[in-house]
Amino acid sequence: MYATTVYVVQQQYDKAEPYLLRAVRIDEALYGQDNIGMSIPLTALCSLYDHWDQPTKAAACDQRLLIVLEKQYGASSPVLVGLLASESKALRGMGRSDEAAKVDQRVAQIRAATMTP
């Protein structure tokens, strides 16, 4: 994963992607698909897709990461808010506004239930 730092800073996302995909595959082999150990490489990969403006890849990555984080923290955890906001952005980028609105509603419910104003 550290090998991607230079590429990300230089905005050469296409060169960083293979390294992050490899990191995901390695950690998946070590920990399993939905283990919390997957959160670090998946977060890096999802962030790459977000910065690279690849909404289709970002949405798929966000879904994988969401499964990991929900298993660890629960479906109503404030830990999910940033990821859900990223997923909403990706869905909008793909023209799926109705789905994005549902994700936004979930974010609002989590914030209302768990965060102080």
Summary of the structure (lengths in Angstrom):
residues: 117
radius of gyration: 14.6
end to end distance: 36.3
largest distance: 41.4
contacts: 341
relative contact order: 0.11
helix: 83%
strand: 0%
